């Protein structure tokens, strides 16, 4: 690889990873502190109703994701990955700031939950442009025949951010009294997240756009919604279905897990973070391994085997856990599912990016990803909480996840085997 190409690849990985980490770190912190946020900002006098309102505010942000995906995805395909990613991380940091400084309900009344919702909407809009732009940049800058490995850093950085969020969440919940946690401790994770923003903005502002994007700007049709829906509607549908498994497993098995452990299994709140830490450590390490493996054996087959194995195992694992709940069992269940899912998480970024040509890659990825995230992920914790309260069954989360896995298996099976020429020709060595 030429020195210029190697420099672009290194910067592309750093730019994609740091912004992606900020998005998912904030998402993790909000999800893991749902019980505290519900108490401070959505007091209703009932545990279920408070948590429902808090998880609803968590989910409302995801209604903005498709809008952000369309606006920022088109911007990335027209103005460049660099310009879009710089704008995304600036908006994301502003959203975190609003959450970090918001006074509680007891101080300003209805203004408190409104500030939380505004911050979440802003974060949802910015996050809508993150996946499509960052994934496009990673795959386009990747060395030839290593796209699976480089694309896997998208998911590995998500796991790293989830891990960091869980570690900090565990530290504040275990190390502080309830009074200190509800008074000021819950703000600490958000304030720490603000440190990442300026660093990420600097890296992204000093980034160069990929050869594939620059070539598409000169020779391909201009990115429009009509263009992507007319020529790539099947890719969007297959991509949307493929994202569902990713979405339901992250938002239910990872984000909702501490709330589930406390409210349904009656396990200690602080110790439930240990399972999240173990699971995300495995995903962070194994996703690049699976991504590199997909460069050798193919992405589609590995993805299908990973999804099928997870579908077969999830229900008996949760039955075993619910029968005699313990922290050690919770950790083991999380570890097993993280291992099986890494075979899907690793090749996911490259598999999705290869479906779209460079001129509409960001908008295509953004549409498929964010519509699925809005419908099946953002309101996942809300739906699961509602299902448990209505059915009385603590196994309700598994039904939701199993349905999502089944849909994704069908969708991945229908993904075309072809790859767009710009990814191969632009990066192939002489």
HELIX and SHEET records of a PDB file:
HELIX    1   1 UNK A    3  UNK A   32  1                                  30    
HELIX    2   2 UNK A   34  UNK A   41  1                                   8    
HELIX    3   3 UNK A   47  UNK A   60  1                                  14    
HELIX    4   4 UNK A   61  UNK A   63  5                                   3    
HELIX    5   5 UNK A   65  UNK A   79  1                                  15    
HELIX    6   6 UNK A   81  UNK A  101  1                                  21    
HELIX    7   7 UNK A  105  UNK A  108  1                                   4    
HELIX    8   8 UNK A  110  UNK A  127  1                                  18    
HELIX    9   9 UNK A  130  UNK A  141  1                                  12    
HELIX   10  10 UNK A  147  UNK A  175  1                                  29    
HELIX   11  11 UNK A  178  UNK A  180  1                                   3    
HELIX   12  12 UNK A  181  UNK A  185  3                                   5    
HELIX   13  13 UNK A  186  UNK A  205  1                                  20    
HELIX   14  14 UNK A  211  UNK A  219  1                                   9    
HELIX   15  15 UNK A  225  UNK A  248  1                                  24    
HELIX   16  16 UNK A  249  UNK A  255  3                                   7    
HELIX   17  17 UNK A  257  UNK A  263  1                                   7    
HELIX   18  18 UNK A  269  UNK A  297  1                                  29    
HELIX   19  19 UNK A  299  UNK A  323  1                                  25    
HELIX   20  20 UNK A  327  UNK A  353  1                                  27    
HELIX   21  21 UNK A  358  UNK A  360  5                                   3    
HELIX   22  22 UNK A  361  UNK A  372  1                                  12    
HELIX   23  23 UNK A  373  UNK A  378  3                                   6    
HELIX   24  24 UNK A  380  UNK A  391  1                                  12    
HELIX   25  25 UNK A  396  UNK A  413  1                                  18    
HELIX   26  26 UNK A  421  UNK A  425  1                                   5    
END                                                                             
